[in-house]
Amino acid sequence: MDSLTQLTLGAAVGEAVAGRQVGRQAMLWGAICGTFPDLDVFISFGDAVRDFTYHRSFSHSLFVLALLTPLFVWLILKCHPDTRDYRTRWAWLVWLVFTTHVLLDCFTVYGTQIFWPFITTPVAWSTVFIIDPLYTVPLLVGLVAILAWRSDPARARRLNRAGLMLSTLYLGWTVAAKLEVERVAHTALTEMNLASAPLVSTPAPFNSLLWRIVVLTEEGYLEGFRSMLDGPAPVIFTPHVSDKHLLGDLDNDWAVQRLQWFTMGFYRVREADDGVVITDLRMGLEPHYVFNFRVAGIGNSYPGQTAPVQLPGIRNYDRLRWVWERIWDPGAT
């Protein structure tokens, strides 16, 4: 999830765990611990593909974060020695904030390696867009109540707990919505003789009412959309071509293999800017995608390229207006 949401979740969890015992320090350290795992974005792993695929690996490992928990407790007690009697409470705070951070990231499509280094397969339940106000706002309301209602801290803490409960229930709704979307999609694909085709569904930007469905085919992939308000309307898929033949001998290239693995097979290959470009199909709306990597030149192009290069993400904000219109109207174009 986005940094603001993770900071807010950490602060809300911290307040719920230890706010009554240590005051607002619990919120502060919850926010710090909620932000900590994402600091790996400032680490250079050597090239664009490594930066892309090693993000959310060791820094989001439940095992690594559990080992770091005593260190954070030691640091907290160094800063607040008057709270030593609450050492166990601090330990629960740090561990729960770390754990809720990585589990929330699992609800997005990016992929989180929570069992690193024993199992490196990314976990991606893909039920929540990376920024979803309906998840974040209840948490913010609870924290604002803690900060504003000094005269009635018990009531403020109840609101904070209510915000955590509402956000958790919202995650449950997104899981149910995804299951329904994929049920309808599989029905349509069965009629197209594609019942066994690999499929990934993700919520469209900033909401959980409209879902995007990508299906792999021999020629490339299909893209379709399903709104929870579509009723009996069928899912309409649009076919797109992926030029995987461009990879040629690149199938043995580490960066190519790494992208194929990390995207779980949901990638497109095309020629662009005189190079072979691999695009992660899971994040974006056709034809605008966030993650594009030039893995090789074509002919004599880029003779000095020895490492993959991430191309600028393509964003078209007009598509956000289309997303809003499509939620309500199956015929929106």
Secondary structure as GFF3:
##gff-version 3
##sequence-region A 1 333
A	DSSP	alpha_helix	3	22	.	.	.	ID=ss1
A	DSSP	alpha_helix	25	35	.	.	.	ID=ss2
A	DSSP	three_ten_helix	36	42	.	.	.	ID=ss3
A	DSSP	alpha_helix	48	54	.	.	.	ID=ss4
A	DSSP	three_ten_helix	58	60	.	.	.	ID=ss5
A	DSSP	alpha_helix	62	79	.	.	.	ID=ss6
A	DSSP	three_ten_helix	81	86	.	.	.	ID=ss7
A	DSSP	alpha_helix	87	106	.	.	.	ID=ss8
A	DSSP	alpha_helix	133	148	.	.	.	ID=ss9
A	DSSP	alpha_helix	153	191	.	.	.	ID=ss10
A	DSSP	beta_strand	199	203	.	.	.	ID=ss11
A	DSSP	beta_strand	210	216	.	.	.	ID=ss12
A	DSSP	beta_strand	220	227	.	.	.	ID=ss13
A	DSSP	beta_strand	237	241	.	.	.	ID=ss14
A	DSSP	three_ten_helix	244	252	.	.	.	ID=ss15
A	DSSP	alpha_helix	254	262	.	.	.	ID=ss16
A	DSSP	beta_strand	267	272	.	.	.	ID=ss17
A	DSSP	beta_strand	275	280	.	.	.	ID=ss18
A	DSSP	beta_strand	284	285	.	.	.	ID=ss19
A	DSSP	beta_strand	288	289	.	.	.	ID=ss20
A	DSSP	beta_strand	292	297	.	.	.	ID=ss21
A	DSSP	beta_strand	309	311	.	.	.	ID=ss22
A	DSSP	alpha_helix	318	328	.	.	.	ID=ss23
###
